[in-house]
Amino acid sequence: MKTHIPHHDSFQPTGKQPIILFDLSLIFALSILLPTKSLAQEKEAYVVVNGTTLTFYCDNKRGEKTTTTYGIDDKNGVFPKWLNTEEVYSNYWETRENSYTTVIFHESFANATPTSCAYWFRHSPKLTTIENIEYLH
């Protein structure tokens, strides 16, 4: 049994081709021009406070953390919020020691691009350990 395969010479226009091409062109143009939210959440840089340890991450799992978290750029004036300086620094020169002893930079933090790390460890005389500092860029 022979099967007939249509040849381009036997193509019969239906009048719908221009509409389909216009629709496809419109979809393509909108996909480029309009911002779209990806299905996966965007990565964000943040700090997890767990007792006396600060762990720095840059991923899309902040909402899954069960301890206190702060965004890298969250500040009370000029000081990072994890220093809990809001009530203490009514006078700029007033000092308060933090109890943090350990800082860990998770490997995901290698993707972070903080604009500044000023004051991150201000008044932290008990800080004795910094792990994975190679992930801080």
Disulfide bonds with the S-S distance in Angstrom:
none
